[in-house]
Amino acid sequence: MQEGTLARAKREDEKAQRAVLALVLFEHPDHRTIPDLARELNAAEDFMAGDAVERAIRDLVGVGLLRCERGRVLPTEAALHFDRLAL
């Protein structure tokens, strides 16, 4: 039972990461703050609580796809390059 719960939580975290990264890349070169992203994604995605957005941003920063600068969330060069490849 616990394994199913952990797998579901991982899928939800990955879904949140995809949504955050997609929005940040779509909005580039404009940039949003963490609260802006949380508001936009909470309005668009019923499942996503504010902490899910914050976790997604933290995890994406950790793997080098996003960076936070002066309160704004920006894609890294690696994320932009991957996006241009359109895989």
Backbone as CSV, one residue per row, in Angstrom:
resi,resn,N_x,N_y,N_z,CA_x,CA_y,CA_z,C_x,C_y,C_z
1,MET,0.819,-1.197,0.000,0.000,0.000,0.000,0.862,1.260,0.000
2,GLN,1.889,1.278,0.852,2.742,2.458,0.927,3.476,2.674,-0.389
3,GLU,3.897,1.596,-1.053,4.594,1.726,-2.331,3.708,2.414,-3.362
4,GLY,2.441,2.094,-3.378,1.508,2.739,-4.287,1.360,4.213,-3.995
5,THR,1.344,4.561,-2.721,1.248,5.965,-2.322,2.494,6.727,-2.736
6,LEU,3.662,6.126,-2.544,4.915,6.778,-2.932,5.000,6.948,-4.442
7,ALA,4.577,5.940,-5.188,4.597,6.026,-6.653,3.646,7.125,-7.132
8,ARG,2.485,7.219,-6.505,1.518,8.253,-6.873,2.074,9.645,-6.559
9,ALA,2.711,9.793,-5.409,3.309,11.083,-5.037,4.415,11.470,-6.016
10,LYS,5.209,10.495,-6.428,6.278,10.769,-7.394,5.693,11.221,-8.734
11,ARG,4.642,10.544,-9.191,3.981,10.940,-10.447,3.417,12.356,-10.347
12,GLU,2.823,12.689,-9.214,2.269,14.034,-9.030,3.378,15.083,-8.990
13,ASP,4.497,14.755,-8.341,5.635,15.679,-8.327,6.173,15.894,-9.739
14,GLU,6.282,14.830,-10.512,6.772,14.949,-11.887,5.791,15.744,-12.748
15,LYS,4.505,15.568,-12.522,3.495,16.332,-13.252,3.635,17.822,-12.926
16,ALA,3.857,18.136,-11.666,4.048,19.528,-11.261,5.322,20.093,-11.884
17,GLN,6.380,19.305,-11.918,7.630,19.770,-12.523,7.436,20.055,-14.015
18,ARG,6.724,19.167,-14.712,6.462,19.391,-16.138,5.667,20.678,-16.346
19,ALA,4.659,20.895,-15.513,3.822,22.087,-15.651,4.624,23.353,-15.382
20,VAL,5.433,23.352,-14.341,6.244,24.533,-14.005,7.242,24.812,-15.125
21,LEU,7.973,23.785,-15.540,8.985,23.979,-16.581,8.342,24.438,-17.885
22,ALA,7.228,23.851,-18.251,6.545,24.244,-19.483,6.123,25.706,-19.427
23,LEU,5.581,26.150,-18.305,5.144,27.537,-18.192,6.333,28.494,-18.225
24,VAL,7.400,28.158,-17.514,8.584,29.028,-17.502,9.172,29.134,-18.910
25,LEU,9.248,28.020,-19.625,9.784,28.052,-20.990,8.849,28.810,-21.928
26,PHE,7.547,28.623,-21.773,6.569,29.306,-22.626,6.648,30.815,-22.429
27,GLU,6.802,31.248,-21.198,6.810,32.676,-20.878,8.146,33.348,-21.202
28,HIS,9.209,32.568,-21.379,10.525,33.137,-21.643,10.487,33.973,-22.911
29,PRO,10.999,35.165,-22.976,11.946,35.773,-22.040,11.304,36.527,-20.883
30,ASP,9.980,36.555,-20.785,9.354,37.128,-19.587,9.559,36.173,-18.427
31,HIS,9.590,36.704,-17.226,9.848,35.889,-16.047,8.775,36.104,-14.994
32,ARG,8.484,35.079,-14.249,7.487,35.119,-13.185,8.164,34.878,-11.836
33,THR,7.511,35.361,-10.786,7.965,35.044,-9.435,7.350,33.714,-9.022
34,ILE,7.844,33.160,-7.934,7.270,31.905,-7.430,5.787,32.087,-7.117
35,PRO,5.383,33.158,-6.407,3.940,33.322,-6.170,3.121,33.469,-7.464
36,ASP,3.680,34.155,-8.464,2.977,34.276,-9.752,2.765,32.905,-10.388
37,LEU,3.828,32.100,-10.404,3.721,30.755,-10.987,2.703,29.919,-10.228
38,ALA,2.753,30.000,-8.899,1.810,29.226,-8.085,0.375,29.643,-8.386
39,ARG,0.128,30.942,-8.484,-1.226,31.429,-8.789,-1.687,30.940,-10.161
40,GLU,-0.839,31.087,-11.165,-1.216,30.684,-12.519,-1.466,29.184,-12.612
41,LEU,-0.593,28.402,-12.001,-0.747,26.952,-12.099,-1.869,26.440,-11.214
42,ASN,-2.099,27.067,-10.076,-3.225,26.655,-9.224,-4.544,26.913,-9.924
43,ALA,-4.614,27.991,-10.694,-5.842,28.304,-11.429,-6.055,27.321,-12.574
44,ALA,-4.966,26.867,-13.194,-5.062,25.997,-14.364,-5.140,24.517,-14.000
45,GLU,-4.549,24.142,-12.890,-4.453,22.728,-12.508,-5.103,22.526,-11.144
46,ASP,-6.213,21.811,-11.106,-6.912,21.587,-9.845,-6.058,20.846,-8.821
47,PHE,-5.186,19.965,-9.288,-4.426,19.118,-8.376,-3.325,19.870,-7.644
48,MET,-2.882,20.991,-8.169,-1.627,21.568,-7.734,-1.822,22.582,-6.615
49,ALA,-1.329,22.238,-5.445,-1.311,23.174,-4.323,-0.040,24.006,-4.414
50,GLY,-0.015,25.134,-3.719,1.136,26.027,-3.757,2.439,25.343,-3.399
51,ASP,2.386,24.424,-2.425,3.622,23.745,-2.042,4.121,22.815,-3.139
52,ALA,3.234,22.307,-3.983,3.664,21.466,-5.104,4.477,22.280,-6.097
53,VAL,4.066,23.523,-6.324,4.790,24.411,-7.233,6.160,24.731,-6.648
54,GLU,6.190,25.046,-5.367,7.466,25.361,-4.717,8.414,24.161,-4.737
55,ARG,7.881,22.964,-4.472,8.705,21.747,-4.532,9.233,21.526,-5.935
56,ALA,8.362,21.734,-6.932,8.769,21.540,-8.327,9.889,22.507,-8.694
57,ILE,9.759,23.754,-8.297,10.796,24.739,-8.588,12.093,24.336,-7.906
58,ARG,12.013,23.968,-6.639,13.210,23.537,-5.902,13.889,22.356,-6.586
59,ASP,13.108,21.377,-7.007,13.681,20.195,-7.643,14.282,20.535,-9.007
60,LEU,13.624,21.398,-9.769,14.145,21.789,-11.080,15.400,22.650,-10.956
61,VAL,15.470,23.476,-9.923,16.706,24.215,-9.653,17.809,23.218,-9.310
62,GLY,17.471,22.220,-8.518,18.445,21.217,-8.084,19.064,20.423,-9.224
63,VAL,18.316,20.206,-10.283,18.853,19.448,-11.422,19.366,20.350,-12.533
64,GLY,19.321,21.669,-12.303,19.923,22.599,-13.251,19.046,23.056,-14.403
65,LEU,17.722,22.929,-14.268,16.831,23.368,-15.345,16.236,24.748,-15.103
66,LEU,16.167,25.152,-13.839,15.686,26.485,-13.493,16.696,27.144,-12.565
67,ARG,16.594,28.482,-12.495,17.373,29.234,-11.505,16.485,30.344,-10.989
68,CYS,16.755,30.763,-9.779,16.016,31.860,-9.169,16.973,33.033,-9.017
69,GLU,16.523,34.174,-9.500,17.358,35.362,-9.499,16.496,36.571,-9.165
70,ARG,16.844,37.267,-8.102,16.104,38.466,-7.682,14.599,38.233,-7.635
71,GLY,14.211,37.098,-7.081,12.795,36.794,-6.925,12.097,36.270,-8.160
72,ARG,12.816,36.127,-9.248,12.235,35.623,-10.497,12.732,34.204,-10.778
73,VAL,11.896,33.432,-11.438,12.254,32.071,-11.835,12.580,32.103,-13.320
74,LEU,13.778,31.631,-13.661,14.253,31.680,-15.050,14.721,30.294,-15.492
75,PRO,14.569,30.002,-16.793,15.128,28.743,-17.298,16.640,28.885,-17.448
76,THR,17.350,27.796,-17.271,18.793,27.809,-17.502,19.046,27.649,-19.000
77,GLU,20.291,27.865,-19.385,20.663,27.653,-20.791,20.405,26.204,-21.192
78,ALA,20.648,25.263,-20.281,20.400,23.848,-20.584,18.918,23.614,-20.897
79,ALA,18.035,24.207,-20.106,16.596,24.035,-20.340,16.182,24.663,-21.666
80,LEU,16.711,25.839,-21.960,16.388,26.499,-23.218,16.885,25.692,-24.407
81,HIS,18.087,25.143,-24.304,18.636,24.327,-25.381,17.781,23.077,-25.594
82,PHE,17.438,22.404,-24.514,16.597,21.206,-24.608,15.253,21.552,-25.245
83,ASP,14.686,22.697,-24.862,13.419,23.131,-25.437,13.543,23.366,-26.939
84,ARG,14.653,23.967,-27.365,14.869,24.212,-28.808,14.989,22.894,-29.592
85,LEU,15.465,21.857,-28.944,15.571,20.555,-29.620,14.205,19.948,-29.892
86,ALA,13.189,20.389,-29.153,11.799,19.954,-29.341,11.667,18.430,-29.390
87,LEU,12.191,17.796,-28.383,12.085,16.321,-28.317,10.725,15.872,-27.851
